[in-house]
């Protein structure tokens, strides 16, 4: 797993922003942590229309797979909060931060509650796997939606940090608020998009730069920025199409950040954001072993 981090203060509080790729698992956390869930609209709304016969299929959070499915099972999330259902209706949406959820741990066939608690920020990005390969117009529209997703996530997190709940969580832990942000629309959802990591990082930068300067400066002054990625010790990973590439996702993301900084104006707020990132590499199993 790789991490990038910086510590400052936001609204007089120490805060954390953590990014995680969609292929990761949730690790040991405390009550000041907000985990971004790369959710699916159909699971939030509890239904989807079967394209074969038009029938509505009922769904629960526990039907979800991937990182979302693991998260829901880990905190036993069996139904979304009402405000989440109202706020998540389409790709690009992000919910307000939820109530606290207690982490569960399975040992020797038994379920135990742990001392770890988290809050969740549900967000939906576009599914590029649904696009026709080479459809540049739809791809561009998809990245506009991805930019909107990141923008809404940053806004929701800033709102939480400035709220009474955020301030109380920071006071209780003494370590500040932390946001673990998924690499939205990555993994199987990136489809056949070429240079996805670079385009996704560019969308994140554009979302950041579109925020009010007061918001970005407060976040820059007050957040730890960390990036959790795949273990870069693996020499090669299989792409969605079965192709081999020489770099892990972590290294591809790092390259994308470097290219974004190099091509951006020195006055760009995102340059200040990305230049403060620090990268470390370790696997998710290292953290899971410490639970």
N, C-alpha and C positions, 0 to 999 in steps of 0.2 A: 504494500500500500504506500502511496505517496502522499505527503502533506505539504502544504504551503501555508505559512502563517505569519501574522503581524499583530501586535497588541498595542492599542491606544485606549482612548476613552471616548464614549459617545454619550451625550447628555449627562456628562459627569460619571458615566458608568463604563466599566470594562465590558466589551462585547466581542463576540466571535462570529465570523462568517466562514463556514466550511463547505467546500464543494465536494460531491462524491459522484463517481461515475455510476451509470445505471446498472452496472454489473456487480456492484459491491453489496456486502451485507452490513446490517446495522451493528455497531459495536457498543461497548460499555459507555454509558452517558449519564448525566445528572439532570436535575430539574431545570437548569438554566438552558438546556439544549432544545433547539427547534430543528426538527428534521424535515426537509422538504421531500414530500412524497410525489414522485412522478406518476400521478394518478391517471386513470382512464375515466372519461365521462360516463361510460356505460356502467361502471361499478359504483360511481358516486350516485348516479340517478337510479341504480338498481334494476336497469333493464336495457335491452337493446333489441332492434328489429332484425330478425333472421333474414338475410338477403335472399335465401332460397325460397321461402314460402311467405315472408311478410309477417310472421307471427312474432309477438313480443316474448322475449325470453327473460325471466326474472333472474337477477344476479344479486349476490351479497359481496361485501369486501373480501370474504374468505375464498371467493372464486377466483380472485386475481392471482396472477403469477409474477415472476421476476422480483425486483426489489420491492415493489408495492406489496405483493403477496406475502413476502417474508416479513415486512414491517407490520402488516395487519395481524398476522399470526403471532408475532412476537409480543404485541401489546393487546392481543385478543380484541381487535377492533371488529365488531360484528355489524355495526351500523354507523353510518356517518352522522355527525351532528347536523341539526337542521340548518344552521347557517352555512355549512359546507355545501349542502344540497342546493341551496339558493344561490350561492356564489360561484359554483362550478357547473356550467352548462355547456361550455364549448372550449375548444383548444384556445390557449392564450389566457385563460382565467386562472386566478390563484385565490385561495381562501384566506380569511383571517386565521391567525394562529389559534389552535385548538386548546382545549383543556389539557391537564396533565394526564398522561397514560403511564401505567406501571409496566415495566418490562417483565416478561415471563421467561423462565428458563426450564428446559426439559433435561432431566437427569435420571438415568436408569428407569425410563418409562413413566416418570412422575413429573407433574407440572408444579413449579415453584415460583412464587413472586420474588423478585429481586428488590434491592434498594434503589434501583435506577429508575428515574422517571423522565419522560420527554413530552414535549409538545410537538404537534405536527402542523406543517403548512402544506396543504394539498395544492398541487399545480398541474396543469395539463398542457403539454406541448404538442406540436403537430406530429403526425405519423407519416414520415417520408416513405415508408415501405409501401404505402397505398398508392404512391404516384407511379405513373408510367416512366420507366427509365428514359432519361434524356429530355423530359418535359421541363424546360428551363423556366417557363412562365409559372407553372404550378410550384416549382421548386423555390423560386423567388418569393412567391406568396407564402410558402411554408416558413421561410426564414423571417419574414415579416411577423408571422404569428409567433415564432420562437422568440424574437426580440420582445414582443409584447408580454410573453410569459415571464421572461427574466425581469422586465420592468415591473410587472405586478408583484413578483416575489420580493424584489428589493423594497418596494413601497410597503408591502405588508410587514416585512421584518422591521423596517424603520418605525412603523406605527407601533409594533409590539414593544420594541425596546423603549420607546418613549411613554408607554402605557404604565399604569399602576402595577399590572401583573408582571410586566417586564422588569420594572424597578424592584419589585418585591423578590422576584426570582434571583436577581443579581445580588440583592442584599443577603438573601438566605445562603447562597453558595459562596459568596465572596469572590467568585471568579468571573462574573459577568455573563451576559447572554451569548449563546453560541448558535449559529445557523449552519446546518449541514445541507448544502445544496446539491442536488443530483445534476449530472451532466444530461440535461433534459433532451429527450428525443434521440439519445444515443443508443448504442447496442443494436438490437434487431430493428428498432424504429427508424434508424437512419437510412434504411433501404440501400439503394444503389447510388446514393449521392456521392460524388467524387469530392475529395478534400473536405469531408464533413467537419472534422475537428476545427479546421481553420474558419470555415463559414460559421460554425456555432460560436466560436470565441468572438468572431467579429460581431455576431448578433448580440452577444452578451455585452460587448463594449459599447455598441450603439444604444442598447437599453440603458446602460449606466450613464452615458453622455446625455441622454434625453431627459434624465431626471433633473429636478431643480438643483441649482448649484448648492443651495443651503443643505439639501439632503445629502448630496454626494460628499460635500466637505465634512459634514457631521459623521458620515459613515467612515470616511477615510481617517478621520481623527480618532474614531472610537471602535474600530473592529479589528479582530484577528482574521486574516484571510488565509484559509487553508484549502488545499485541493487533494482529495482522496481519489486515487486512481488505481488501475490494475497494477499488479506487481511488475515493476520494470525489469526484474531479474529474469523473467521469461524471455527467451531469445526471439520467439516469434509467436504470433497469435493468428488464428484463422479469422478472416473477415466473414461477413454475413454470406457472401457469395461463394465461400469456400476457398478464396484466394489467400495466399500467404503474404504477409508483409514483415519487414525486418524489425520494425519498432513496435513496442507495446503501445497501448492506448495512452498511458501516462506520458510517454515520450512524444507521441503525436500531439497531445494537448500542449505540452511544454513548447514544442516547435511552433504551434499555432499562436501561442501567447507572444513568443519572441518576434514572430513576423508581424503581429498586430502592433506591438510597441514600435517596431522599426518603421512601419509605414504610417504611423499616426503623427499628428501634429504634437509638438512638445507641450502645447497648452491644453491638450486633450485630458479630461479628467480620468479617462480610462488608462492612460499611460501611467498616471500616478497610482492608479489601482493595481495594475499588473506589475509594475516595477517593484512593488512592495511584497510580492509573493515570494515565499521561500519553499523550496522543494526538498522533501525527504522521501525515501522509498522504503516501504516495508509491506508485507502481505497482510491481508485481512485476518489470516489465521493467527498472526502474532497478537492482535487485539482480542480475538475471541478466546484465546488461551488465558487471558487475564480476567475473564468474567468470574 
